[in-house]
């Protein structure tokens, strides 16, 4: 993931560096045989060293526009690309730079700050669980076919390896085979599932899962729900009922990294209708561009928690913004 952005950022940084390379080259002061006053050379060098240049819009306008095109070509949504280059402009234009100060380093620092502002601080799930009353109730929502149920199994396996006890609530009672699917996952990773018969009220299933966790002092409840499209009002209303009954501590929205700008639209609608505290993106290993991750984090203003990077239970990568930025811009790390 992010390979496309990584390569194009490297090119854009070089162009930005060229756009800022308007220094008057430092000319060493020369001393003629007739120079007799002591310190003349040293004073001249000091004067040149102390000179500063102010970065202007004219110098960096074209390279920054190129950077915006790089973002758009890598599936970063237009408002998000505009936010990144806007931050970059504000960080660079008017900045004072001494002669000899490395241009590339200044550009990298500004770009790194712009990306950090978009990606935010991330979400440390294990820390959240340690700091909150148990059981921590986590409700997973999302669109049909995005890998939500498999993601729940991955998160369960991840938390179990971190030392937490986990129970899964099989709240997807409508999709054919959904209960069997979560049963198979849970058996493989050694986690108990609370379930009712197919077609049962999902709110009742998840209520029972919470009751079980409270009675058996389980640390975390992971609640599955039926996949639903953001434009189906009846299904979205049902999800709101689940929220009222279960009273989750966290609502996690699951979507595909490869969905591009469609994922941004869906995430925004889910956030508006149901609310979300964090996002998990599946199929991140199939998205070399990485634009959806950046776009969703900025558009709904909620952090990315995990990236799904494969089919195995261990193929779940905590999303740490600083690591992502350091990977994109290694020279700025």
C-alpha positions as CSV (number, residue, x, y, z in Angstrom):
1,X,0.0,0.0,0.0
2,X,1.0,3.6,-0.7
3,X,3.7,2.6,-3.2
4,X,2.2,4.8,-5.9
5,X,2.2,7.8,-3.6
6,X,5.6,7.0,-2.3
7,X,7.1,7.1,-5.8
8,X,5.3,10.2,-6.9
9,X,6.0,12.1,-3.7
10,X,9.7,11.6,-4.4
11,X,9.3,13.2,-7.8
12,X,7.2,16.1,-6.4
13,X,9.7,16.8,-3.6
14,X,12.4,17.1,-6.2
15,X,10.3,19.6,-8.1
16,X,9.5,21.6,-4.9
17,X,13.1,21.6,-4.1
18,X,13.9,23.0,-7.6
19,X,11.2,25.6,-7.2
20,X,12.7,26.9,-4.0
21,X,16.3,26.8,-5.2
22,X,16.5,30.5,-6.1
23,X,19.3,31.4,-3.7
24,X,22.0,33.8,-4.7
25,X,25.0,31.5,-4.5
26,X,27.3,32.4,-1.7
27,X,30.4,34.2,-3.0
28,X,33.5,33.8,-0.9
29,X,35.0,37.2,0.1
30,X,38.4,37.6,-1.5
31,X,41.3,39.4,0.1
32,X,43.6,41.4,-2.1
33,X,47.3,41.9,-1.3
34,X,46.4,45.4,-0.3
35,X,43.9,44.4,2.4
36,X,45.4,45.3,5.7
37,X,42.5,45.7,8.1
38,X,42.1,42.7,10.2
39,X,38.8,40.7,10.1
40,X,37.6,41.9,6.7
41,X,37.1,38.3,5.3
42,X,35.5,37.1,8.4
43,X,33.0,40.0,8.6
44,X,32.1,39.6,4.9
45,X,31.4,35.9,5.4
46,X,29.3,36.6,8.5
47,X,27.2,39.2,6.6
48,X,26.5,36.7,3.7
49,X,25.7,33.9,6.2
50,X,23.1,36.0,8.0
51,X,21.2,36.9,4.8
52,X,17.7,35.4,4.5
53,X,15.3,34.7,1.7
54,X,11.5,34.6,2.0
55,X,9.7,31.8,0.2
56,X,7.0,33.2,-2.2
57,X,3.9,31.8,-3.9
58,X,5.6,32.4,-7.3
59,X,8.5,30.2,-6.4
60,X,6.4,27.2,-5.3
61,X,3.1,27.6,-7.1
62,X,3.7,25.3,-10.0
63,X,5.4,22.5,-8.1
64,X,2.6,22.5,-5.5
65,X,0.0,22.3,-8.2
66,X,1.9,19.3,-9.5
67,X,1.8,17.7,-6.0
68,X,-2.0,18.2,-5.9
69,X,-2.3,16.3,-9.2
70,X,-0.1,13.5,-7.7
71,X,-2.6,13.2,-4.8
72,X,-5.6,13.1,-7.1
73,X,-4.1,10.5,-9.4
74,X,-3.5,8.3,-6.4
75,X,-7.2,8.4,-5.4
76,X,-7.0,11.1,-2.8
77,X,-10.4,12.9,-2.8
78,X,-10.3,16.5,-4.1
79,X,-11.2,18.2,-0.7
80,X,-8.4,16.2,1.0
81,X,-5.8,17.0,-1.7
82,X,-6.7,20.7,-1.4
83,X,-6.3,20.4,2.4
84,X,-2.9,18.9,2.1
85,X,-1.5,21.4,-0.4
86,X,-3.2,24.3,1.5
87,X,-1.3,23.2,4.6
88,X,1.9,22.9,2.6
89,X,1.4,26.5,1.2
90,X,0.8,27.9,4.7
91,X,3.9,26.2,6.0
92,X,6.2,27.3,3.2
93,X,5.1,30.7,1.9
94,X,6.6,33.5,3.9
95,X,9.0,31.2,5.6
96,X,12.5,32.7,6.1
97,X,15.4,30.6,4.9
98,X,19.0,31.3,5.3
99,X,21.5,30.9,2.5
100,X,22.8,27.4,2.7
101,X,19.9,26.0,4.5
102,X,19.0,22.7,2.8
103,X,15.9,23.3,0.7
104,X,14.9,19.7,0.4
105,X,14.8,19.3,4.2
106,X,12.5,22.3,4.6
107,X,10.1,20.9,1.9
108,X,10.1,17.4,3.5
109,X,9.3,18.9,6.9
110,X,6.4,20.9,5.5
111,X,5.0,17.9,3.6
112,X,5.3,15.7,6.6
113,X,3.5,18.2,8.7
114,X,0.7,18.5,6.1
115,X,0.2,14.7,6.0
116,X,0.3,14.5,9.8
117,X,-2.5,17.1,9.9
118,X,-4.6,15.0,7.6
119,X,-4.0,11.6,9.1
120,X,-4.3,12.6,12.7
121,X,-3.0,10.6,15.6
122,X,-4.5,7.1,14.8
123,X,-6.3,4.9,17.3
124,X,-4.5,2.6,19.8
125,X,-7.2,-0.1,20.5
126,X,-5.2,-2.0,23.1
127,X,-4.6,1.2,25.1
128,X,-8.2,2.1,24.9
129,X,-9.2,-1.3,26.3
130,X,-6.7,-1.0,29.1
131,X,-8.0,2.4,30.1
132,X,-11.8,1.7,30.0
133,X,-14.3,-0.2,32.1
134,X,-14.8,-3.8,31.0
135,X,-16.3,-5.3,29.0
136,X,-15.4,-2.9,26.3
137,X,-18.3,-3.2,23.7
138,X,-17.2,-2.8,20.1
139,X,-19.8,-2.7,17.3
140,X,-18.7,-3.3,13.7
141,X,-20.7,-1.8,10.8
142,X,-20.1,-1.5,7.1
143,X,-21.2,-2.3,3.6
144,X,-22.0,-5.8,2.2
145,X,-19.0,-7.7,1.0
146,X,-16.2,-5.6,2.5
147,X,-14.8,-8.3,4.8
148,X,-16.4,-7.1,8.0
149,X,-17.0,-10.6,9.5
150,X,-13.4,-11.7,8.7
151,X,-12.1,-8.4,10.1
152,X,-13.9,-9.1,13.4
153,X,-12.2,-12.5,13.6
154,X,-8.8,-10.8,12.9
155,X,-9.4,-8.3,15.6
156,X,-10.4,-11.0,18.0
157,X,-7.2,-12.9,17.3
158,X,-5.2,-9.8,17.7
159,X,-6.7,-8.9,21.0
160,X,-6.4,-12.5,22.3
161,X,-2.7,-12.4,21.6
162,X,-2.5,-9.1,23.5
163,X,-3.8,-10.9,26.5
164,X,-7.5,-9.9,26.5
165,X,-10.5,-12.2,26.8
166,X,-13.0,-11.9,24.0
167,X,-16.5,-12.9,23.1
168,X,-18.2,-12.4,19.7
169,X,-21.8,-11.5,19.3
170,X,-23.2,-13.0,16.0
171,X,-25.5,-10.0,15.2
172,X,-25.6,-10.7,11.4
173,X,-28.7,-12.9,11.6
174,X,-30.1,-12.2,8.1
175,X,-27.3,-13.1,5.6
176,X,-27.3,-16.7,4.6
177,X,-24.4,-18.5,6.2
178,X,-23.3,-15.5,8.3
179,X,-23.6,-17.3,11.6
180,X,-21.8,-20.4,10.3
181,X,-19.0,-18.2,9.0
182,X,-18.4,-16.4,12.3
183,X,-18.7,-19.8,14.1
184,X,-15.9,-21.2,11.9
185,X,-13.7,-18.2,12.5
186,X,-14.2,-18.3,16.2
187,X,-13.5,-22.0,16.4
188,X,-10.2,-21.6,14.7
189,X,-9.0,-18.8,16.9
190,X,-10.5,-20.2,20.1
191,X,-13.1,-17.5,20.9
192,X,-16.7,-18.1,22.1
193,X,-19.6,-16.9,20.0
194,X,-23.1,-15.9,21.3
195,X,-25.7,-16.6,18.7
196,X,-29.4,-17.1,18.1
197,X,-31.2,-18.8,15.3
198,X,-31.1,-17.3,11.8
199,X,-33.6,-14.4,11.4
200,X,-33.5,-13.5,15.1
201,X,-33.5,-9.9,16.3
202,X,-29.8,-8.8,16.1
203,X,-30.4,-6.4,19.0
204,X,-31.4,-9.4,21.3
205,X,-28.3,-11.4,20.2
206,X,-25.9,-8.6,21.0
207,X,-27.7,-7.8,24.3
208,X,-27.1,-11.4,25.3
209,X,-23.4,-11.2,24.3
210,X,-23.0,-8.2,26.6
211,X,-24.8,-10.0,29.4
212,X,-22.5,-13.0,29.0
213,X,-19.4,-10.9,29.0
214,X,-20.5,-9.1,32.2
215,X,-21.3,-12.4,34.0
216,X,-18.0,-14.1,32.9
217,X,-15.8,-11.0,33.3
218,X,-14.8,-11.0,29.6
219,X,-12.7,-8.0,28.6
220,X,-14.1,-7.3,25.1
221,X,-17.3,-7.9,23.2
222,X,-17.0,-7.8,19.4
223,X,-20.4,-7.4,17.8
224,X,-21.0,-8.4,14.2
225,X,-23.9,-6.8,12.2
226,X,-25.4,-7.4,8.8
227,X,-23.8,-5.5,6.1
228,X,-25.9,-2.7,4.8
229,X,-25.8,0.1,2.2
230,X,-25.8,3.6,3.4
231,X,-28.8,4.5,1.2
232,X,-31.2,1.9,2.7
233,X,-33.1,3.8,5.4
234,X,-34.7,0.7,7.0
235,X,-31.4,-1.0,7.5
236,X,-29.7,2.1,8.9
237,X,-32.6,2.5,11.3
238,X,-32.2,-1.0,12.5
239,X,-28.5,-0.3,13.2
240,X,-29.6,2.7,15.3
241,X,-31.8,0.3,17.3
242,X,-28.8,-2.0,17.9
243,X,-26.8,1.0,19.2
244,X,-29.6,1.9,21.6
245,X,-29.8,-1.7,23.0
246,X,-26.1,-2.6,23.1
247,X,-24.8,0.8,24.0
248,X,-21.4,0.2,22.4
249,X,-18.2,1.9,23.6
250,X,-16.8,2.0,20.1
251,X,-18.4,1.9,16.7
252,X,-16.0,0.7,14.0
253,X,-16.7,1.3,10.3
254,X,-15.3,-1.3,7.9
255,X,-14.8,-0.7,4.2
256,X,-12.4,-1.6,1.4
257,X,-9.2,0.4,0.6
258,X,-9.8,-0.5,-3.1
259,X,-13.2,1.3,-3.1
260,X,-11.5,4.6,-3.7
261,X,-13.8,7.7,-3.4
262,X,-16.9,5.5,-3.1
263,X,-15.5,4.5,0.3
264,X,-15.3,8.1,1.3
265,X,-18.9,8.8,0.4
266,X,-20.1,5.7,2.2
267,X,-18.0,6.4,5.3
268,X,-19.3,10.0,5.4
269,X,-23.0,8.8,5.2
270,X,-22.4,6.1,7.9
271,X,-20.8,8.7,10.1
272,X,-23.7,11.1,9.6
273,X,-26.5,8.4,10.2
274,X,-25.0,6.1,12.8
275,X,-21.7,7.6,13.9
276,X,-18.3,5.9,14.0
277,X,-15.3,6.2,16.3
278,X,-12.7,4.6,14.0
279,X,-12.2,2.9,10.6
280,X,-10.8,-0.4,9.5
281,X,-9.9,-0.7,5.8
282,X,-9.7,-4.2,4.3
283,X,-7.8,-5.2,1.2
284,X,-5.1,-2.6,1.8
285,X,-2.6,-5.0,0.3
286,X,-4.4,-4.7,-3.1
287,X,-4.3,-0.8,-3.0
288,X,-0.8,0.4,-4.0
289,X,-2.0,4.0,-4.2
290,X,-3.2,4.5,-0.6
291,X,-5.5,7.4,-1.4
292,X,-8.6,6.0,0.2
293,X,-7.0,5.6,3.6
294,X,-5.9,9.3,3.6
295,X,-9.2,10.5,2.2
296,X,-11.4,8.6,4.7
297,X,-9.3,9.7,7.7
298,X,-9.7,13.3,6.7
299,X,-13.3,13.3,5.4
300,X,-15.0,11.9,8.4
301,X,-12.5,13.2,10.9
302,X,-12.2,9.8,12.5
303,X,-8.9,7.8,12.9
304,X,-7.9,4.7,11.0
305,X,-7.5,1.8,13.4
306,X,-6.4,-1.2,11.3
307,X,-5.5,-2.1,7.8
308,X,-6.4,-5.6,6.5
309,X,-3.4,-6.8,4.5
310,X,-4.4,-10.4,3.6
311,X,-6.6,-13.5,4.3
312,X,-4.8,-14.8,7.4
313,X,-5.8,-13.9,10.9
314,X,-2.5,-12.2,11.5
315,X,-2.9,-10.1,8.4
316,X,-4.1,-7.1,10.4
317,X,-1.8,-4.0,10.7
318,X,-2.4,-1.3,13.3
319,X,-2.5,2.0,11.5
320,X,0.1,4.3,13.0
321,X,0.2,7.6,11.1
322,X,3.8,8.4,12.0
323,X,4.9,5.1,10.5
324,X,2.9,5.6,7.3
325,X,4.4,9.1,6.9
326,X,7.9,7.9,7.6
327,X,7.4,5.2,5.0
328,X,6.2,7.7,2.4
329,X,8.9,10.2,3.3
330,X,11.9,8.2,4.7
331,X,14.3,11.1,4.3
332,X,12.2,13.2,6.7
333,X,12.1,10.6,9.4
